[in-house]
Amino acid sequence: MVSHVSKSFQRRGESSEVVNDASLTVEANELVSIVGPSGCGKSTLLRIIAGLVSASSGTVTVGGTDSKDSLHELVLVFQEYERSLCPWRSAIGNVRLGLEGLRLSRAEREERADAALASVGLQEFAEHYPWELSGGMQQRLQIARALAFQPSILLMDEPFGALDALTRYDLEDELLRLWRARSGMSIVLVTHDIDEAIYLSDRVLVVSSRPASVLAEFTVDVPRPRDQVTSRNSSEFQRLRAEIVQLIGRTSNSAAGHGADHR
């Protein structure tokens, strides 16, 4: 999917490398998380996959096809739900928004939007505006809008980072439920929360300090279905957590020793 991707930005006449020779694959119906030090370039890598940022070098493919020709297969869910939703549109209007550019009949758009809103438990709030919904409900709405598009790959950039702990746990479980219900859909999740990455994922990829490159891959052998108590307290979960924390700590300390900027 991602092969030897690098990205540099030009600032004040100087080149700043954010991603360096990053490669990763994601299989159909797989949930993969990307973790790493703060400011390392995780979100930039995800935006390259989504087609929002062009890579300086390397390739991104979806099913063997250049991602630029497969953008209809990808949808990105942002952390800033309050900035991603249209405040002048109702909940159902926001879900319909992503469908307006597709070659669908009005009846098909209505059916998809209604089903997506129901899938996240917001059908009773269809005519409410985003500012009338809680933060957790707004994020559910953003996920519903993405699911209505029926993507083969759902990209998520720290989608629960701005939520309180209990709401976050609820939405993690909701995401797993929706993922199981969508046969064949893959999810790529960027998160700074290592526990969240392990709890949700089939594999966790650890990236280096900036510029980001993939350092290691961890297969998560915690049995599914998972729950917030048993799964997180299992010995396998705790072992993975310790290994990932240690690896990120080492790469952060190494970068700091070389004067890296982590802002």
Protein Blocks (a to p, Z undefined) as FASTA:
>chain_A
ZZciacdddeehiacdfbghiacdddehiacdddddehilmmmmmmmmnopaccfbdcdd
eehiafklmmmmpccddfklmlmpcfkbcfklmmmmmmmmpccdfklmmmmmmmmmmmno
pmmmmmpcfklpcfklmmmmmmmmmmmnopabdcdehkllmpcfklmmmmmmmmmmmmmm
mghiacddddfblklmmmmpmbdcdddddddddfbdcddfbdcdddfklmmmpmklmmmm
mmmmmmmmmmmmmmmmnopafZZ
